[in-house]
Structure formats: C-alpha cells, structure tokens
C-alpha cells in the first residue's frame, strides 16, 4: 500500500485559513521547552488562528526589538509540517549572542513576536535512501524531516548522523531513540567529540572522517545527503562525502551557518575597480567607501563595521537594515518582503550602491 500523501498540507486548507508570508507577521509563543542545558524549543501560533503550510527544512525570519534596536534572525523549523496549527524553532544559546540570549532570557509563553516565513530551499527531494548529517543546532531542519517521515508512516531508509561537543549536547537524543525504535528503516549514529559527563558512552567519539563515515554508512554513495551545521563542519562533510563517491547533485546543504548566526563573517571578494561611493553608518559614526561592484556588507566587514549577517546571499534576512538615503541595486533570494523594501529596508549582503548611502546602523 502506498502510504505517501499525494497532496500537500496547503491543499487541506482554505486559502483564507492559511498563514501568508506576504501579509501575515504576528505570532504568539504558546510553549517553551528546555531541550538541553543550553537549548530551548519555542512553539508559535498565529494570533489570528491561521494554519501554517511549510516544508521540512524551511525556516522563519524573526523581526525583533532588542534594547530599542531592530534585529532580524532566522531559525529553522524543527517541528513536522504535518502539524499545521503551530510550528517550533529550536534555539541554542550562543555565548555573547544577542538574539539567542534574548530568546532564552526574554521570550516567554503568551509573548507576541513578528516573523516572516516560511523561507528557504533546504528541502528533501524524493529519493530511495537518505543520510541526514548534522552538527550542533544544525540538527533542527533535519529533525523536522524525521518527524515528518514518522508522521506520514512513509517507508524509509534513513541514516541520521549527528555530531556534538559532548553527549549532553545531543539535542533530541531521547526522542530520536524513540523514533528509531518506532520507524523501521531509521538508523542513528551519534558522534560526540568528547565523553565529558558520560564516561560510559557506548559508541565512538571524535569528528567525522572518511574512515568513520565509510564504516558507519557503507552505502553512502547511494544516498542523498542533507547536511546542516557550523560552516567548518559542512566544509568537511562536503569534502568527505565527495571523496566517498556521493555525486555533487546528491549533496545538499543549508545556505546559512545555523550554529554561528549571531556572529558570522563574510568573505570579501575583490572586484574590478569602478566608481566608489560614500556609505555612512549613522549609529556607529562610521563612513567607508564602497565600489559600485561590491556589496555593502562585504566592504563593511572588511572595514570592521559591525553588522549582523549569516548567509551572505539574500536568503536569511539577518542583515536587514534601514536605508535612510541613497539607492542600491539589490538582488535577494527571499530574505525580505516587498512591503519592507517599500518601507526603506534593504539587505546589505546582496546590495551594491548606486549612490552615496546613509544606513541606520
């Protein structure tokens, strides 16, 4: 019997009942759950009772007011898309992280918050076999995929490999063990780097390597790999899976570094010399020069101007800023709404100046 649904969650619902990323933004926090010593899951519902249609692997961009300053951060959805009345995001507290600490310390049940979504293309293609590969808080989008597979009772052949600092940092550890007992064809591979706090850890420890992955997933070349974690982890995973025969189209990774979203660096690409413009960051009393073929964010980072950022390609919306004066050429990938653009907001990561600029940062 074919148990896979032939229609999407959205098709169950009337259009007016569905949350729209173009017009809706108001959420209420309905639950806060402590996952580990430094990880919490926050569950949100629409203030108007609307339902959510999203795909496992997508994320929401949260617009916050932190200490009187507008901030935006994206967090992957960790709940199953088959449960459409609400959605959850799972947030790891980052040392010195402004937004992750705000979530942990300030966001409580019944609090109202604004968000844009669902966004992102890190979604599961149809395949016969999968390797879900994650580290740290990068587990959240692939956890949504496993929960969806459990909810739909689909026949699966999935290896879920998750790396963490220590056993106590393994997010969703108990739930995954329960799912592995219930969902036939789901195999777990936990890889803590150290065994601190759990001296009787029964498995291997260390970091991912070709030898480890070949042993743990001998048929890895036959699998679609979905990878999310800190940038160095994804870089290593990309190289190792390629070495073990995974075709490049079968290796899919998240476009932003989920574990370092509070403080990400941006690679500066040298562009041919063109006309330069003066770009002023009013709150920092800084002024820099930006060539017409360079992005505002890349030059700001190079000059030491502090701007929040993550994906650097217009997807996550983390760097969203107010353009007080001037104009830019912006080529984004969904990280900003048209009405926000109409209100004078822009994404420095994917914007090149067309004139001198003043930015409210």
C-alpha positions as CSV (number, residue, x, y, z in Angstrom):
1,X,0.0,0.0,0.0
2,X,1.3,3.5,-0.9
3,X,1.1,5.5,2.3
4,X,2.7,8.6,1.0
5,X,0.3,11.5,0.7
6,X,-0.2,12.8,-2.9
7,X,-1.1,16.3,-1.8
8,X,0.5,19.0,0.3
9,X,-0.6,20.3,3.7
10,X,-1.7,23.5,2.0
11,X,-4.3,21.7,-0.1
12,X,-6.1,20.6,3.0
13,X,-7.0,24.1,3.9
14,X,-8.9,27.0,2.6
15,X,-6.8,29.9,1.4
16,X,-8.1,32.3,4.0
17,X,-7.2,29.8,6.8
18,X,-3.5,29.8,5.8
19,X,-0.7,31.9,7.0
20,X,0.6,34.1,4.2
21,X,4.2,35.2,4.2
22,X,3.2,38.2,2.2
23,X,0.6,39.6,4.6
24,X,0.9,37.9,8.0
25,X,3.5,38.5,10.6
26,X,2.0,38.3,14.1
27,X,2.8,35.2,16.2
28,X,2.2,34.3,19.8
29,X,4.5,32.0,21.8
30,X,2.4,29.1,23.1
31,X,5.1,26.9,24.6
32,X,8.8,27.0,25.7
33,X,10.5,23.6,26.3
34,X,14.1,23.0,27.7
35,X,15.8,20.5,25.4
36,X,19.3,20.5,26.9
37,X,21.3,22.7,29.3
38,X,21.7,25.4,26.6
39,X,18.9,24.7,24.0
40,X,15.2,25.6,24.1
41,X,12.4,24.9,21.7
42,X,9.9,27.7,21.2
43,X,6.4,27.0,19.7
44,X,4.4,29.6,17.9
45,X,0.8,30.0,16.7
46,X,-0.8,32.7,14.6
47,X,-2.6,35.3,16.6
48,X,-5.4,35.0,14.1
49,X,-5.7,31.3,14.4
50,X,-4.3,30.6,10.9
51,X,-2.6,27.4,10.0
52,X,0.9,27.0,8.5
53,X,1.9,25.3,5.3
54,X,5.6,24.7,5.1
55,X,8.2,22.1,4.1
56,X,10.5,20.3,6.4
57,X,13.9,22.1,6.2
58,X,12.5,25.7,5.8
59,X,12.9,28.5,8.4
60,X,11.2,31.6,9.7
61,X,12.9,35.1,9.9
62,X,12.1,36.8,13.2
63,X,12.0,40.6,13.4
64,X,12.8,41.7,16.9
65,X,13.3,44.8,19.0
66,X,16.2,44.2,21.3
67,X,17.1,47.1,23.6
68,X,15.4,49.5,21.2
69,X,17.4,48.2,18.2
70,X,15.7,46.4,15.3
71,X,17.2,42.9,14.8
72,X,16.4,40.0,12.5
73,X,17.4,36.4,12.8
74,X,16.4,33.2,11.0
75,X,15.8,29.9,12.8
76,X,15.0,26.6,11.1
77,X,11.6,25.0,11.9
78,X,12.1,21.8,13.9
79,X,8.5,20.6,14.0
80,X,6.8,18.4,11.5
81,X,4.9,20.2,8.6
82,X,2.1,17.7,9.1
83,X,1.1,19.6,12.3
84,X,-0.1,22.8,10.8
85,X,-1.7,24.6,13.8
86,X,1.7,25.7,15.1
87,X,5.4,25.4,14.4
88,X,8.5,25.2,16.6
89,X,12.1,26.5,16.3
90,X,14.9,25.2,18.5
91,X,17.5,27.8,19.6
92,X,20.9,27.1,21.1
93,X,22.2,29.8,23.5
94,X,25.4,31.3,21.9
95,X,28.0,32.8,24.3
96,X,27.7,36.6,23.7
97,X,24.9,36.1,21.2
98,X,22.5,39.0,21.4
99,X,19.5,37.2,19.8
100,X,19.9,33.7,21.1
101,X,20.2,35.0,24.6
102,X,17.2,37.2,24.1
103,X,15.2,34.2,23.1
104,X,16.4,32.2,26.1
105,X,16.0,35.0,28.7
106,X,13.1,37.1,27.5
107,X,10.8,35.1,25.3
108,X,8.0,33.5,27.4
109,X,4.6,31.9,26.8
110,X,2.0,34.4,25.6
111,X,4.7,36.8,24.3
112,X,3.9,38.3,20.9
113,X,6.6,38.4,18.1
114,X,6.8,39.2,14.4
115,X,8.1,36.9,11.8
116,X,8.3,36.3,8.1
117,X,8.2,32.8,6.5
118,X,8.3,30.1,5.7
119,X,11.5,30.6,3.7
120,X,14.3,28.6,2.3
121,X,15.1,25.8,-0.2
122,X,16.8,23.3,2.1
123,X,14.1,20.7,1.5
124,X,14.1,16.9,1.0
125,X,14.0,15.7,-2.6
126,X,12.3,12.4,-3.4
127,X,14.9,9.6,-3.0
128,X,15.2,6.0,-2.0
129,X,17.9,6.5,0.6
130,X,19.0,9.4,2.7
131,X,21.8,10.4,5.0
132,X,20.8,13.2,7.3
133,X,24.0,14.8,8.5
134,X,24.1,17.5,11.2
135,X,26.1,19.0,14.0
136,X,25.1,21.2,16.9
137,X,22.0,23.2,16.4
138,X,22.2,22.3,12.7
139,X,20.0,19.3,13.7
140,X,16.8,21.4,13.6
141,X,15.9,21.3,9.9
142,X,16.7,17.6,9.5
143,X,14.8,16.8,12.7
144,X,11.7,18.3,11.0
145,X,12.3,15.9,8.2
146,X,12.5,12.8,10.5
147,X,9.4,14.0,12.4
148,X,7.6,14.3,9.0
149,X,8.6,10.8,8.0
150,X,7.3,9.5,11.3
151,X,4.0,11.3,10.9
152,X,3.4,10.1,7.4
153,X,4.4,6.5,8.1
154,X,6.5,6.5,4.9
155,X,8.8,3.5,4.2
156,X,12.2,4.9,4.8
157,X,15.9,4.1,4.5
158,X,17.5,6.9,6.5
159,X,20.8,7.1,8.4
160,X,20.7,10.1,10.8
161,X,24.2,11.1,11.8
162,X,24.6,13.8,14.4
163,X,27.8,15.3,15.9
164,X,28.0,17.3,19.1
165,X,30.6,18.5,21.6
166,X,29.6,16.0,24.3
167,X,26.7,13.5,24.9
168,X,24.8,16.1,27.0
169,X,24.8,18.4,23.9
170,X,23.0,15.9,21.7
171,X,19.7,17.7,21.0
172,X,16.6,15.5,20.7
173,X,18.6,12.5,21.9
174,X,15.8,10.7,23.7
175,X,13.1,11.5,21.1
176,X,15.4,10.2,18.3
177,X,16.0,7.0,20.2
178,X,12.2,6.6,20.5
179,X,11.7,7.3,16.8
180,X,14.4,4.8,15.8
181,X,12.5,2.1,17.8
182,X,9.2,3.0,16.0
183,X,10.2,4.0,12.5
184,X,11.6,1.0,10.7
185,X,14.5,1.9,8.4
186,X,15.7,4.8,10.6
187,X,19.3,4.2,12.0
188,X,21.0,6.6,14.4
189,X,24.7,7.5,14.5
190,X,25.6,9.9,17.4
191,X,29.2,11.2,17.4
192,X,30.2,13.3,20.4
193,X,33.7,14.8,20.2
194,X,34.3,14.2,23.9
195,X,32.7,12.0,26.6
196,X,32.7,14.6,29.3
197,X,29.9,13.9,31.7
198,X,29.1,10.4,30.4
199,X,32.1,8.2,31.0
200,X,30.2,5.1,29.9
201,X,29.4,6.4,26.4
202,X,28.9,3.2,24.4
203,X,29.8,4.4,20.9
204,X,32.7,6.1,19.1
205,X,33.9,9.6,19.7
206,X,35.7,12.2,17.7
207,X,34.9,14.1,14.5
208,X,33.6,13.0,11.1
209,X,36.3,11.5,8.9
210,X,36.3,9.4,5.7
211,X,37.1,6.2,7.7
212,X,34.3,6.8,10.2
213,X,31.7,7.6,7.6
214,X,32.7,4.7,5.4
215,X,32.3,2.4,8.4
216,X,29.0,3.9,9.6
217,X,27.4,4.3,6.2
218,X,29.0,1.8,3.8
219,X,26.4,2.6,1.0
220,X,26.9,6.4,1.4
221,X,27.4,6.8,-2.4
222,X,23.9,5.6,-3.0
223,X,22.3,8.2,-0.6
224,X,21.1,11.8,-0.9
225,X,22.9,13.7,1.8
226,X,21.1,16.5,3.6
227,X,23.7,18.5,5.7
228,X,23.3,21.3,8.2
229,X,25.7,22.6,10.9
230,X,28.6,25.1,11.5
231,X,30.4,26.2,8.4
232,X,33.6,24.2,9.1
233,X,31.5,21.0,9.7
234,X,29.7,21.5,6.3
235,X,33.0,22.1,4.6
236,X,34.4,18.9,6.0
237,X,31.2,17.0,5.2
238,X,31.2,18.2,1.6
239,X,34.8,17.0,1.1
240,X,34.3,13.7,2.8
241,X,31.1,12.7,1.0
242,X,32.6,13.7,-2.3
243,X,35.7,11.5,-1.6
244,X,33.4,8.6,-0.7
245,X,31.5,8.8,-4.0
246,X,28.4,11.0,-3.3
247,X,27.6,12.8,-6.6
248,X,27.6,16.6,-6.1
249,X,23.9,16.9,-7.0
250,X,23.1,14.4,-4.2
251,X,24.9,16.6,-1.5
252,X,22.5,19.3,-0.3
253,X,23.4,21.7,2.5
254,X,21.7,24.6,4.3
255,X,22.7,28.0,2.9
256,X,23.4,29.6,6.3
257,X,25.6,28.6,9.3
258,X,22.9,27.7,11.8
259,X,25.4,27.5,14.7
260,X,27.1,30.8,14.2
261,X,24.3,33.0,13.1
262,X,24.9,35.5,15.9
263,X,28.3,36.4,14.7
264,X,29.2,35.3,11.1
265,X,32.0,36.5,8.9
266,X,31.6,37.3,5.2
267,X,34.2,36.5,2.6
268,X,35.3,39.7,0.8
269,X,35.6,39.2,-2.9
270,X,37.8,41.7,-4.7
271,X,36.0,43.3,-7.6
272,X,37.3,45.3,-10.5
273,X,37.8,48.9,-9.7
274,X,34.8,51.1,-10.5
275,X,33.2,54.3,-9.2
276,X,33.2,54.4,-5.4
277,X,30.5,55.8,-3.1
278,X,30.5,57.0,0.4
279,X,28.5,54.8,2.8
280,X,27.7,56.2,6.2
281,X,26.6,54.0,9.2
282,X,24.9,56.7,11.3
283,X,24.6,54.9,14.7
284,X,28.3,53.8,14.6
285,X,29.5,57.2,13.2
286,X,31.5,55.3,10.6
287,X,31.9,56.2,6.9
288,X,33.5,53.8,4.3
289,X,34.0,53.7,0.6
290,X,32.2,51.0,-1.4
291,X,32.8,50.4,-5.1
292,X,29.8,50.1,-7.3
293,X,30.6,46.4,-8.0
294,X,30.9,45.4,-4.3
295,X,28.3,44.6,-1.8
296,X,27.8,46.9,1.1
297,X,28.2,44.1,3.6
298,X,31.5,42.8,2.2
299,X,33.1,46.2,2.5
300,X,31.6,46.9,5.9
301,X,33.0,43.7,7.3
302,X,36.4,44.4,5.7
303,X,36.4,47.8,7.4
304,X,35.4,46.5,10.8
305,X,31.8,47.9,10.8
306,X,29.6,45.7,12.9
307,X,26.6,44.3,11.0
308,X,24.7,41.1,11.8
309,X,24.9,38.6,9.0
310,X,24.8,34.9,8.1
311,X,24.0,33.6,4.7
312,X,25.5,36.5,2.6
313,X,23.3,35.8,-0.4
314,X,20.0,37.4,0.4
315,X,18.3,34.3,1.8
316,X,18.2,34.6,5.6
317,X,17.4,38.3,6.1
318,X,19.7,38.6,9.1
319,X,21.5,41.8,7.9
320,X,18.2,43.7,7.1
321,X,18.8,47.4,7.6
322,X,17.1,50.8,7.1
323,X,18.3,52.8,4.2
324,X,18.0,56.5,5.3
325,X,19.1,57.9,2.0
326,X,20.6,56.8,-1.4
327,X,19.8,53.9,-3.6
328,X,21.1,50.4,-4.2
329,X,20.8,47.6,-6.7
330,X,19.6,44.6,-4.6
331,X,19.4,41.0,-5.8
332,X,17.9,39.0,-2.9
333,X,16.6,35.4,-2.7
334,X,13.5,35.8,-0.5
335,X,15.0,37.3,2.7
336,X,13.0,40.5,2.5
337,X,9.4,41.3,1.7
338,X,8.3,43.8,-0.9
339,X,6.5,45.9,1.7
340,X,9.7,46.1,3.7
341,X,11.5,47.3,0.6
342,X,8.8,49.9,0.1
343,X,9.4,51.0,3.7
344,X,13.1,51.6,3.0
345,X,14.6,48.4,4.2
346,X,17.3,46.5,2.3
347,X,19.8,43.7,2.6
348,X,23.4,44.9,2.6
349,X,24.7,41.4,1.8
350,X,23.2,41.4,-1.7
351,X,23.1,45.2,-2.4
352,X,25.5,47.3,-4.5
353,X,25.4,51.1,-4.1
354,X,24.1,53.3,-6.9
355,X,24.8,56.4,-5.0
356,X,26.2,57.6,-1.6
357,X,24.3,55.9,1.2
358,X,23.3,56.6,4.8
359,X,22.3,53.5,6.7
360,X,20.6,53.4,10.1
361,X,23.1,51.0,11.7
